[in-house]
Amino acid sequence: MRILEVKNLKKHFFPGGGEVLKAVDGVSFHIDKGETLGLVGESGCGKTTTGRTILNLHEITEGRVIFDGIDVGASRRGVRRELKKRMQIIFQDPYASLNPRMTVGDIIAEGIDIHRMYRGIKRQERVRELLDLVGLNREHAGRFPHEFSGGQRQRIGIARALAIEPEFIVCDEPISALDVSIQAQIVNLLIKLQKELGLTYLFIAHDLSMVRHISDRVGVMYLGRLVEVAESEELYEKPNHPYTQVLLGSIPVPDPKTAREHENIEITGEIPSSLCPPSGCPFRTRCRYAMEICSVQNPPLKEVTKGHYSACHLNDKK
């Protein structure tokens, strides 16, 4: 069952001087109920903006976000309030996203209070239940964020996101600010919670190895556009787009012998500015396979094999 559909989503910013920053520029994908879609790409490619625009934290410039049959952008205020209960976010920085003047109990219960879900004893019981759920002690409810480690603070952020019983969660790089040893614990916790609560995730991250571990499907973004979408194992074993091949080639290989045999595809140049993107294919200025047509026409995202979509002119030659 499809729970989320994103159709030609665009989010443009206007910094002044007549310039337009196309942070998200025509992205389309879907997520099925209970599924995890990983979203990867270099910094500045529009991953986080996509997630925030889906949740209506950024106003949609163009396109549609449909959640469980409801058009998020076109819905009435009362409907949007209900949607906020069903769609939540886990932020990247587990310290900056927590109010240092509030106790952990009040931070977790903030959404509960706004939506008037529980009061008094039931509110306290719900907070304790959530602390248990994310692997923290009930006594932690009376403490403040600065008294916890980074991993513990992210668990608090997860508990806050779960407080109003959402169905869909945008995980906005939830492990990038944590130590490597803690990252696996948080990812395993998210997987456990998904199974127990039937959650659906949009998992935004830089760590390609971790994305493979948690995701059912993976979307690759470049300069505000999706360039490839496929089942996780399919994409990692048979990447189609040259940019995806570069990203996967950059994953460190722990075995020295295997590393020597590992093909390392080099990439030249810097990511072009979203204020002035190149004509045609946005990746052509850094692609070793660039052809004349790449500078004229932006290739559409189309199915190359069953369930595997790629936006590259090379596919027209196969």
N, C-alpha and C positions, 0 to 999 in steps of 0.2 A: 504493500500500500504506500503510495507516494504522499509524504507529509509536507514537503517543501518543493516549490517550483520557482526558479528564478529565470525570468524571461527578458533578455536584452537589457540587463540592468546597467544603468549609467549613473555615476556620481561625479559631477564636475564642480570644481571650486573656482572662484573668481578672485584672484589675489589683487587685482587692480591693473590699471594701464591697459585695459582691453584684453588682457591675457586670460586664457582658460586652461586650468590644470585638470586634465582628464584622468583622475585617479582610478576610476573604474569605467571602462569604455565598451559596453556591449557584452556583458557576461551572461551566459545562460547555462544552467545545470539544474539537476533535481536531486533530492535526497529521499530515500525510502524510509519508512518508519523502522526504528531500531538499527539503522545503518550509521556508519561513520564515514563521512567524506573528508579526506585529508586535502588541505589546500596548501601548496608549497610554491616557492619562488624567492628570488632575491629581495632584499630590503627595498621598499619603495614600489613594489610591483602592484600593490593594491589589495593585498590579502585582508589586512585588518579593516580597511575601508569597506570592502565587500561585506564582511561579517557585521560591521556596525550599521551599514545601510539596510541590510536584511532585517535587523532588529528595530529599524526606524530611529536609531540614535543619530543618523545622518538622514536628512530629507532626500528622497529619491529624485534625481534630476530627470530620468527617463526610464521606462521599462516597468516591469511588474514583479512584485514578490507575493506569491500566493502560498499561504500557510493553511493547510488542512481545508482547502477550498475557499479561504477568505483572502481577498486582495488587501494586503497590509496597507499600502499607500492610499487606497481609495476608501478605506473603512472609516466609520464614524468614531468619534472620540471615545464613546463608551465601549465600542468593540475593541479599539486599540488597547484600552485599559485591561480588558480581559485577555487579549493576546499577550500582554506583558507578563501575565502570570504563567503563560504556557511557553514563553520563549525567554531564555535568560543567557547571561554571559559570564564567563570566568576570565578575568583580566590577566594581562601578562605579568605586571609587577605586583607581587603579593603584599608589598608594603605600602606602596603609593595608593593602592586601591582601597585600603582600610583606613577608616577615620581614627587617628591616634588618640582622640579624646573620648572615644566610645569603648565600652567593654566588649569583649568578644560576644557575650550573650546578646547585647543590644545590636551589634553589627549583624549577627546572623538573623535576628528577629526583625530587622528593619523592613524587609519586604512584607513580613507577616503583619506588622503594624500598619503599613500603608494600605494593604488590602483588607485589613480588619478580619483576619482569618481566625486568630486565637487570642484569648486574653487571660490574664491571671495565671492560675495554675497550669492550664492547658498550654499557654505560651511557654512557660518554663519547661514543661515536659517535652514540648516540640524541640526546643533548643537543645536539651540534653540528648534527645533521640538523634538529632543531626550531628552532634559532637561524637556520639558513639559510631554513627554511620561512616564518618570520615577518619576514624581512628584516633580521636582525641579524648582526653578525660573530661568528665562532666564538670570537674572543679575548675576547668579552664574558662568557664563562662564568665567568671568575675574578674579575669585578668585583662590586660591591655595588649594591643598588637606588638609593642616593642619588647615584650617579654618572651616572644616566640622566635624560633628559627625561621628561615625562609620557607622550608618545606611545610612547617606547621602553619605558617601564615597562609600558604596556598590552600591547605586543607580547610582553613577558616573561610577562604574565598569560595571554595567548592560548596561548603555547608550553606553559605549565604545564598548561592545560586540555587541550591536544592530546596530552600526553605518553603517556597510557595508552590512546590510540586510541579515543576515545569516538565514538558515533554521533549523540548528541543533546546540544546545548549550550544552556544558558540564558544568554543575553547580557543581564546585568542592568545596563542603562544604561551600556554600555561606553564611550560617547563623551561623556557629559555633563560630565565633569571635564576635558575636553581643549579646547585652542584650536580654533577653527572650522577653520583650515587643516589641522589634524591629524585632525579628525573624519572627513573624507572619505577620508583615507588608510587609517584603521582600518576603515571600512565597506567600502572596496574590497578590503582584505586579507581580511576575513571572507567576502565574496562569492567571491573567488578560492579560498580554502580550501574553501568549500562545494562548489564545482565539482570541485576536485581530489580531495577526500577523501569526497565524498558525504555531507556532514554535514546535519543537520536542526537548525534554530534556533527557539527562542522568543526574540524580540528585543524587549526591554523598553526603552522610551525616551520622552522628552518631545518630542524634535525630530520634528515631524510630517512635515517635508519629507524627512528622512533615512529615516524609517520607510517612506515611500512608495517610496523608491529601493531598499530592500533586501528588502521584504516581498512575498510572494505574496498573502497575505491579512492583514487587520488586524482586531483585536478592540479595542473601546473599553470601558473600565471606568469605572464611577462608583460610589463608596461601596461597594466590595466586590462589585459585580455587573457582569456583562457587559450592556451596553445595545445593542450593535450589532456584528455580524461580517459581513464581506463580502470579496470579492476586492479587492485594493488599489486598482486603477483605478476599480472600481465605487463603492467607498466614497468616494473623493476627488471623483469626478465627480457622484455622486448620493447624498449622505448622507441617511439617512432619519430618524434620531433627532435631536430638537432639540439634545441635548447635543453630538452629533457635528458638527452644523452650526455650533455656537458655537466648538468647537475649531478646525475648519477655517477659520472666519472670522477667527480670531486669527493665522493664518500671515501674516507680513509679505510684502508684494508689492513687489518692487524697482523696478518702473516707476511713477513718480508718476501718470501718466495712468490706468493700469490700476487703481492703488490708489484713485483717486477714484471709479471706477466699481464698485469691489469692494464688495459688500454686507458691512457689518460688523455682525453680530448681537450686541447687547450682552447681558451676563448680569449679573444683580443678586444681591447677597447672597454669603455665604460657604458653603463646603461644610459641611453639617451634620456633627456628630460621629458617628463610628461607634459610640460608646457609647449614643447616643440618636438613632437614625435616624428620619426622618419616616415616618408611616404611608403605606401604598400605594406609589406610585412614588417612589423615593428622590430623583429630580430635580425633583419637582413644586414644591418651594419656590423654585426658581430658574427655572422654565420659563414662558415667556410664553404658552404654549398650554395651561396647566394647566386641567383640567376637574374637575367634582365627583367623577367616578369615580376620578381619579388619587389622591385622598386616601384612598380606600377599598380599592382593589385594585392590587396590584403587577402590571403587565402582564408576561406571559411572553415569553421570547425566541422569536419564531416567524418562519418564512420569509415574506418579503413579495414577493420575486421569487426566481428560481432562484439558490440559493447566497448570498442576501442575507438576513440575519436581523436583526430589530430588536425591541426591547421598548418599545412605545409604544401607548397607547390610540388615538392618531390614526389608526393603520392600520385600526382597526375601522370607521372612518367612510368609508373609501375604497371 
